């Protein structure tokens, strides 16, 4: 069992930055990849970025090359640094933990993540 708690969301003007955090407790967090996903009103949840257990493999959606994902296993935390935010980045952002430990290459598929946080709202004004 693992619990994930996102924080760091808020209201920001276009061009601004935010850093989201995903704090984990429970099972050995450092053994699992973590992904960030987002869901805008009326849209399906979509993949944003993911980082594998060792931070040796990272993958981003094409629309978010402005973002940087990182992790600090000593703090059981994964971060998403979001720069040059745009109104289309407005969404609820979720972090999720992979269902398989030590996966060498991260997956962008929602079905491969079995633990989810409650989400944090990011709103970008124009």
Secondary structure, DSSP 8 states (H G I E B T S, - for coil): -EEEEEE--EEEETT--EEEEEEEEES-GGGEEEEEEEE-TTS--EEEEEE-TTSS-EEE-GGGTTEEEEEEGGGTEEEEEE-S--GGG-EEEEEEEEEEET-SS----GGGEEEE---EEEEEE-
